[in-house]
Amino acid sequence: MQFAADHPALPGHFPGQPLVPGVLLLEQLALALRAWRGQRLVHVPEAKFVAPLRPGEPARLELMPVAASASRVRFRIERDGMLLARGVIEGEA
């Protein structure tokens, strides 16, 4: 995933030093969950944003099933092997 420098959410987040807002990363998680499991994102019980993503930087999103759960999924977002965000999301059909 990658966000263009002219994305409408960036000017206010933060002027002069734009960062991709966490809500845009969560939106990408929701889209990936829908494509992978046909589920919609209903809950984010855990999310830790540990490093920023800047406009134009490519990032990789990974979803991993949680053992014995049909609804919980672990996620990681990385850029060049560096962890940007991790956590758990829940989906439902």
N, C-alpha and C positions, 0 to 999 in steps of 0.2 A: 504494500500500500504506500501511497505517496500523496501529499497534499500540495497543490500549487500555491505559489506565493500570493496569488490574487484571490484565494478562497475568501468568501465574505465573512467568515468567523475570525479571521486573523487580525484585522486592524485594531480591534479592541483587546487583543490578547497577546501580547502587550505591545503598545505603540513603540516603534523603533527597535524592538527586540522580539519579533513575533515567535510564538510557540504554538504548536498545534494543541488546542484545548482537549482535555481528557474526554469530554463528551463526544468529540469526533472519533476518538479511538474506540469508545464504547459503541458508537454507531457502527463502526466497522466490525466489531465483535458480533453485534446483532445480525448484520448481513451475513457474516460467515457462518453463524449458527443456523440461520435459515437455510443457507445453501447446503450445509453439511448434514443436518438432521431434520430439516423441515420444521424446526421449532422457532417460536418467537421468544425473544429475550423477555423474561418477566421479573428477574431479580438479580441484583449484584451483591451477594453476601460478603464478598471480599474483593477489593481492588487496591493495589499499591502502585502508585506512579513513582518510579525511582530516578528517572532521568528524562530530560526534555526531548521532544522531537521537534525539529525546526522545519519550516516549509521547504519543500524540494528534497528532503532527505528520505530515502527509501527505508521502509521498515517491514519486518516480516512478522506475521501474526500466526500463532500456532494454537490449535485447540486440541485438548487431550481429554478423553473420557475419564470420569471419576469412577473407580471400581464400585460396582453394585448400585449405581445410580443411573436412572434413565433420564434424569433432568439436569444433573450437575455436570459442569464441564470446567476444567482448569484452562487457563489461558496464559500465554506469554507473548509479549511484543518485544522484538529485538531490532536493533540497528547495528549492522556489522559485528554481530556477536555480543553486543552490549545490551543488557537488560534495560528496557524502558518501563515496562509495566508487567504485572502479573496478578493473578487472582482467580476467582471462581465466579462463574455465572450460572444462572438457572434458566432453563427454557421449558416451554410446554407447547404441545401441538395446537 
